[in-house]
Amino acid sequence: MMKTRLFHKGISPIRVLPLGYLGVICVGTLLLMLPAASYDAPLPFLDALFTATSASCVTGLVVVDTGTYFTPFGQAVVLLLIQVGGLGFMAVTTMLFLALRARVSLRGRMLLAEGTGSGQIQGVVLLSQRIVALTMACESIGALLLSIRFVPLYGWGKGIWYAVFHSVSAFCNAGFDLMGDFQSLVPFVRDPLVNFTIMWLIVMGGLGFALILELIRKPKTKQRISVHGRTVLIATAMLVFGGGILFWLFERHNPDTLGELPLSTQLMASLFQSVTCRTAGFNTIDQTALCEGSKLLSFLLMFIGGAPAGTAGGVKITTVAMLFFSVRSLMRGREETEAFGRRFSRNALARALCIFLLAIAFLFVGAMVMSLTERGTACGSMDFIDKMFELASALGTVGLTVGVTEVAGVTSRLVLCVLMYLGRAGLLTIALACGREDAESAIRYPLGEIMIG
């Protein structure tokens, strides 16, 4: 039996995770630049870097059409990057070491706990195995359902490959597609099977592995759903159905989006748009034709994203919920943040506020850089809301586009790459990794007062 240990020594776990994603991006970039990855000339470095970053960070923004530019080998590389990015490179690495009968060291378990968001070392390897099994099960069900539609359309070989690729891409909230001509799932806007299968996969991936496993265990344990679970489920339902209603109200008379569709298809397309903005990136209607109200709503949904410890991006539902709970408690005259008969620590509120403010800061820095470097260009002439839409799509690892990425210059594309990386690695993780770890001070300073409001 091999005695190899996984991650016995090295830098702190909080720094390994961001570096791990960088490593995956670098390997993906090199693979996509190989002549075997593309039909024509090898993919240029910047385009390969952008594509690898988008796939590894499960975003979906593209500069070349995935279905027509890449060979089956290139498409397989993209799919592998999506799967590693969706599961988390730590979970994938652990499965490989377990397959080789290598022992996971204490340090490796610490890294797994950080990567999966479990918060505890005990049982984290088993948790990783369950996460992988859950992922494979959901993706297999999705592929089976999609093959019912794709096999008759494309034949057995191509149909099954399309079903597998789009199932993985949907569950991992990536949004990459093989339909060609940058059209995503627009040809299937009237197809309930494709629409509801993709939506189910997106929601399952966006709920977070911990919550799904909790729901699976609930009939056996007969315990109440945790505060985290109730928060995620209620907020998800509100955002999905509330967003769907608002999209329908905004677009129902727009002939370029929903206006020419029957009512049942309008409602399905509106619901799909609301779901896909939760960091998936597929689209069944033309995003460039959306009215300003719909673009603003999309921006908000992309900014919020899905649940933590899953495949979704954004600042996360729980972050926004924590801030909402804090405001509500303050308005009720409560000194502590409360919800569902529980109170939350000041540290949890501070983390939520930190993530929220960092996201806003990075968005506006990105917008300023893009505005400065794109003056006089096709990208610079686009509306500010379109630029913010694209930046939120990158930071939220969504992948929806209104055409900014296509015409963006080198600097703007690098900005999008940085935002995609920050969105997947985690804003708070990056901040802690870049910060200095100080020992807790024994000094307790006098209370200070600052005028607020």
C-alpha positions in Angstrom: 0.0 0.0 0.0 1.3 3.4 -0.9 2.3 5.6 2.1 2.3 8.8 0.1 0.6 11.7 1.9 -1.4 14.4 0.4 -0.2 18.0 1.3 2.0 17.1 4.2 3.9 20.4 4.3 3.6 23.8 2.7 2.0 27.1 2.9 -1.2 27.9 4.8 -4.4 26.3 3.5 -6.0 29.7 2.9 -3.2 30.4 0.3 -3.2 27.0 -1.3 -6.7 27.3 -2.7 -6.1 30.5 -4.8 -2.8 29.1 -6.0 -4.4 25.8 -6.9 -6.9 27.5 -9.2 -4.0 29.5 -10.8 -2.3 26.2 -11.4 -5.4 24.7 -13.1 -5.7 27.8 -15.3 -2.0 27.6 -16.4 -2.3 23.9 -17.3 -5.6 24.5 -19.1 -4.0 27.4 -21.1 -1.1 25.2 -22.3 -3.5 22.4 -23.3 -5.8 24.7 -25.3 -2.8 26.2 -27.1 -1.9 22.7 -28.5 -2.5 22.3 -32.3 -4.7 19.2 -31.5 -7.1 21.4 -29.5 -8.3 23.5 -32.5 -9.3 22.9 -36.1 -7.5 25.9 -37.5 -4.3 27.6 -36.2 -3.4 27.0 -32.5 -5.3 29.3 -30.1 -3.3 32.5 -29.3 -2.0 32.8 -25.7 -4.4 35.5 -24.6 -7.4 33.7 -26.0 -6.3 30.4 -24.5 -5.8 32.1 -21.1 -9.2 33.7 -21.3 -10.9 30.4 -22.2 -9.0 28.4 -19.6 -9.9 31.0 -16.9 -13.5 31.1 -17.9 -13.8 27.3 -17.9 -11.8 26.7 -14.6 -13.8 29.5 -12.9 -17.0 28.0 -14.3 -18.0 31.2 -16.0 -18.9 30.8 -19.6 -17.6 34.0 -21.2 -15.9 33.1 -24.5 -13.8 34.8 -27.2 -14.0 31.8 -29.6 -17.0 29.6 -30.3 -16.5 26.4 -28.3 -18.6 24.2 -30.6 -16.9 25.1 -33.9 -13.4 26.3 -33.0 -12.3 23.4 -30.8 -11.7 19.8 -31.8 -13.2 17.0 -29.7 -9.9 17.1 -27.8 -10.2 20.8 -27.2 -13.8 20.4 -26.1 -12.8 17.6 -23.7 -10.1 19.9 -22.2 -12.8 22.6 -21.7 -15.1 20.0 -20.1 -12.4 18.8 -17.8 -11.6 22.3 -16.6 -15.3 22.9 -16.0 -15.5 19.8 -13.9 -12.4 20.5 -11.9 -13.6 24.1 -11.4 -17.1 23.0 -10.4 -16.0 20.3 -7.9 -13.0 22.3 -6.6 -9.5 21.2 -7.4 -9.0 20.0 -3.8 -11.9 17.5 -4.1 -10.6 16.2 -7.4 -7.0 15.9 -6.2 -8.2 14.0 -3.1 -10.2 11.5 -5.2 -7.1 10.9 -7.3 -4.9 10.2 -4.3 -7.6 8.0 -2.8 -7.7 6.0 -6.0 -4.0 5.5 -5.7 -4.5 4.5 -2.0 -2.5 7.5 -0.8 -3.2 8.7 2.7 -4.6 12.2 3.2 -2.6 14.0 5.8 -3.9 16.3 8.5 -2.9 19.3 6.3 -4.7 17.8 3.3 -7.8 17.5 5.5 -7.5 21.1 6.5 -7.3 22.1 2.8 -10.3 20.0 2.1 -12.3 21.6 4.9 -11.4 25.0 3.5 -12.2 24.1 0.0 -15.6 22.4 0.7 -16.7 25.0 3.3 -17.4 22.2 5.8 -15.6 24.2 8.6 -14.4 21.0 10.3 -11.7 18.4 9.6 -13.5 15.4 10.9 -15.2 13.4 8.1 -14.1 15.8 5.4 -12.6 13.1 3.2 -15.9 11.2 3.3 -17.7 14.5 2.6 -15.6 15.0 -0.5 -16.4 11.5 -1.7 -20.1 12.2 -1.2 -19.8 15.5 -3.1 -18.2 13.7 -6.1 -20.8 11.0 -6.0 -23.7 13.5 -5.8 -22.1 15.5 -8.7 -21.8 12.4 -10.9 -25.4 11.3 -10.1 -26.9 14.7 -11.0 -24.8 15.0 -14.2 -25.7 11.5 -15.3 -29.4 12.1 -14.8 -29.1 15.4 -16.7 -27.2 13.8 -19.5 -29.8 11.0 -19.8 -32.6 13.5 -20.0 -30.8 15.7 -22.5 -29.9 12.8 -24.7 -33.6 12.2 -25.3 -33.6 15.4 -27.2 -30.1 15.6 -28.6 -29.7 12.0 -29.9 -32.6 12.3 -32.4 -31.2 15.7 -33.5 -27.5 14.9 -33.8 -27.2 11.1 -33.9 -25.9 8.8 -31.2 -22.2 9.8 -30.9 -22.7 13.6 -31.2 -26.0 13.5 -29.3 -24.6 11.7 -26.3 -21.5 14.0 -26.3 -23.7 17.1 -26.4 -25.9 15.7 -23.6 -22.9 15.0 -21.4 -21.1 18.3 -22.1 -24.2 20.5 -21.5 -25.2 18.5 -18.4 -21.8 19.0 -16.8 -21.7 22.6 -17.9 -25.1 23.3 -16.4 -24.6 21.5 -13.1 -21.2 23.3 -12.6 -23.0 26.6 -13.5 -20.5 27.1 -16.4 -22.7 28.0 -19.3 -20.3 26.7 -22.1 -22.2 25.3 -25.0 -21.5 23.4 -28.3 -24.4 24.7 -30.4 -22.2 26.9 -32.5 -22.4 30.5 -33.7 -22.4 31.8 -30.1 -26.2 31.1 -29.9 -26.2 29.1 -26.6 -29.7 27.5 -26.2 -31.7 30.0 -28.2 -32.8 27.3 -30.7 -34.4 25.5 -27.7 -36.4 28.4 -26.3 -39.7 26.5 -26.9 -38.4 23.1 -25.7 -39.7 22.2 -22.1 -37.4 19.2 -21.8 -34.2 21.1 -22.5 -35.3 24.1 -20.5 -36.4 22.4 -17.3 -33.5 19.9 -17.4 -31.0 22.7 -17.6 -32.8 24.7 -14.9 -32.9 21.7 -12.6 -29.1 21.2 -13.0 -28.4 24.9 -12.5 -30.4 25.0 -9.3 -29.0 21.8 -7.9 -25.4 23.0 -8.5 -26.3 26.4 -7.1 -27.9 25.2 -3.8 -24.5 24.0 -2.5 -23.4 20.5 -1.8 -23.8 20.8 2.0 -27.5 21.7 1.7 -28.3 19.0 -0.9 -26.7 16.3 1.3 -28.6 17.7 4.3 -31.9 17.4 2.4 -31.0 13.8 1.3 -30.3 12.9 5.0 -33.4 14.7 6.4 -35.9 11.8 6.0 -33.6 9.5 8.0 -32.7 12.0 10.7 -36.1 13.7 10.9 -34.3 16.9 12.0 -35.4 20.4 11.1 -33.6 22.0 8.2 -30.7 24.1 9.5 -30.8 27.9 9.6 -28.4 27.9 6.7 -30.6 25.6 4.7 -33.8 27.5 5.4 -32.0 30.8 4.4 -30.8 29.4 1.1 -34.1 27.7 0.2 -36.2 30.7 1.0 -33.9 33.2 -0.7 -33.5 31.0 -3.8 -37.2 30.7 -4.2 -37.7 34.4 -3.8 -35.0 35.3 -6.3 -35.9 32.7 -8.9 -39.7 33.2 -9.0 -39.5 36.9 -8.2 -36.9 37.4 -10.9 -38.9 35.4 -13.4 -42.0 37.5 -12.8 -40.0 40.8 -13.2 -38.3 39.5 -16.4 -41.7 38.7 -17.9 -43.1 42.1 -17.0 -40.1 43.9 -18.5 -39.9 41.8 -21.7 -43.4 40.6 -22.5 -43.9 43.3 -25.2 -40.3 43.3 -26.5 -40.5 41.7 -30.0 -36.8 40.9 -29.9 -37.0 38.7 -26.8 -40.4 37.5 -25.6 -42.9 39.5 -27.6 -43.4 37.1 -30.4 -43.6 34.0 -28.2 -46.8 32.4 -26.8 -47.6 33.0 -23.2 -46.5 29.6 -21.9 -43.1 30.0 -23.7 -42.8 33.6 -22.4 -43.2 32.3 -18.8 -40.8 29.5 -19.3 -38.2 31.7 -20.9 -38.6 34.3 -18.1 -38.1 31.7 -15.5 -35.0 30.3 -17.4 -33.5 33.8 -17.6 -34.0 34.3 -13.8 -32.4 30.9 -13.1 -29.5 31.3 -15.5 -28.6 34.7 -14.0 -27.8 32.8 -10.8 -24.3 32.2 -12.3 -25.1 29.7 -15.1 -24.6 31.6 -18.3 -26.9 29.7 -20.7 -29.5 31.8 -22.5 -32.6 31.1 -24.5 -33.2 34.8 -25.5 -30.9 37.4 -27.0 -29.2 39.2 -24.1 -28.2 42.2 -26.3 -31.9 42.8 -27.0 -32.9 43.1 -23.3 -34.4 46.3 -22.1 -32.5 48.4 -19.5 -34.7 47.2 -16.7 -34.0 43.6 -17.5 -30.2 44.3 -17.7 -30.3 45.9 -14.3 -32.3 43.0 -12.9 -29.8 40.6 -14.4 -26.9 42.6 -12.9 -28.5 42.3 -9.4 -29.1 38.6 -9.8 -25.6 37.9 -11.1 -24.1 40.0 -8.3 -26.0 38.0 -5.6 -25.3 34.6 -7.2 -26.1 31.3 -5.5 -25.3 29.5 -2.3 -21.8 28.9 -0.8 -20.0 25.5 -0.9 -21.4 24.8 -4.4 -20.7 25.5 -8.0 -22.4 29.0 -8.0 -20.6 32.3 -7.9 -21.6 35.9 -6.9 -21.3 37.3 -3.4 -23.6 34.5 -2.4 -27.2 34.4 -1.2 -26.2 34.0 2.4 -24.0 37.1 2.3 -26.9 39.3 1.2 -29.3 37.5 3.6 -26.9 38.2 6.5 -26.9 41.9 5.7 -30.7 41.9 5.4 -31.0 40.2 8.7 -28.7 42.8 10.3 -30.7 45.7 8.9 -33.9 44.2 10.0 -32.6 43.5 13.5 -31.3 47.1 13.7 -34.7 48.5 12.6 -36.3 46.4 15.4 -33.9 47.8 18.0 -32.1 44.6 18.5 -28.4 44.7 19.4 -27.6 41.4 17.8 -28.4 40.0 14.3 -31.2 37.5 14.6 -33.3 35.3 12.3 -35.2 32.0 12.6 -34.9 32.1 16.3 -31.1 32.2 16.2 -28.5 34.9 16.7 -25.4 35.3 14.5 -21.9 36.2 15.5 -20.4 39.6 14.8 -17.7 37.7 12.8 -20.3 36.3 10.4 -21.7 39.8 9.8 -18.2 41.2 9.4 -17.3 38.5 6.8 -20.6 39.2 4.9 -19.9 42.9 4.9 -16.3 42.4 3.8 -17.4 40.2 0.8 -20.1 42.7 -0.2 -17.8 45.7 -0.1 -14.9 43.9 -1.9 -17.3 42.9 -4.7 -18.5 46.4 -5.2 -15.0 47.8 -5.1 -13.6 45.3 -7.7 -16.6 45.9 -10.0 -16.1 49.7 -10.0 -12.3 49.4 -10.3 -12.9 47.1 -13.3 -15.4 49.6 -14.8 -12.9 52.5 -14.4 -10.1 50.5 -16.0 -12.3 49.5 -18.9 -13.5 53.0 -19.4 -10.0 54.4 -19.4 -8.5 51.8 -21.8 -11.4 51.5 -24.2 -11.9 55.2 -25.1 -12.5 55.6 -28.9 -13.1 51.8 -29.4 -16.2 49.7 -30.1 -16.2 48.6 -26.5 -15.8 52.2 -25.2 -18.9 53.3 -27.2 -21.1 50.7 -25.5 -23.5 51.8 -22.7 -22.2 51.9 -19.2 -24.9 49.4 -18.1 -23.6 47.0 -20.7 -20.1 47.2 -19.3 -21.3 46.7 -15.7 -23.4 43.8 -16.9 -20.3 42.1 -18.4 -18.2 42.8 -15.3 -20.9 41.4 -13.0 -21.1 38.4 -15.3 -17.3 37.8 -14.9 -17.2 38.5 -11.1 -20.3 36.4 -10.5 -18.9 33.6 -12.7 -22.1 33.7 -14.8 -21.1 33.9 -18.4 -24.0 35.9 -19.8 -22.8 38.5 -22.3 -24.2 41.6 -24.1 -21.3 41.6 -26.6 -18.7 43.5 -24.5 -16.2 40.6 -24.3 -16.3 40.1 -28.1 -15.1 43.6 -28.8 -13.0 44.2 -25.7 -9.3 45.0 -26.0 -6.4 43.2 -24.3 -6.6 45.1 -21.1 -10.3 44.7 -20.7 -10.1 41.0 -21.3 -7.4 40.7 -18.7 -9.7 42.6 -16.3 -12.4 40.1 -17.0 -10.0 37.3 -16.4 -9.0 38.7 -13.0 -12.7 39.2 -12.0 -13.5 35.6 -13.0 -10.6 34.3 -10.9 -11.6 36.4 -7.9 -15.2 35.3 -8.3 -14.3 31.6 -8.2 -11.4 31.6 -5.7 -13.5 33.7 -3.4 -13.1 37.4 -2.5 -12.7 36.8 1.2 -10.3 33.9 0.5 -8.1 36.1 -1.7 -8.2 38.9 0.9 -7.2 36.6 3.7 -4.5 35.0 1.5 -3.0 38.4 0.7 -3.2 39.7 4.2 -0.8 39.2 7.1 -1.8 36.7 9.8 -1.3 38.5 13.1 -1.5 36.8 16.5 -4.5 37.9 18.5 -3.5 40.9 20.5 -3.9 40.9 24.3 -4.4 44.6 24.2 -8.0 45.8 24.4 -8.4 49.4 23.3 -10.9 51.9 24.7 -14.2 52.1 23.0 -14.3 54.8 20.3 -17.3 56.5 18.7 -17.9 57.6 15.1 -20.9 59.5 13.9 -22.9 57.3 11.5 -25.5 58.6 9.0 
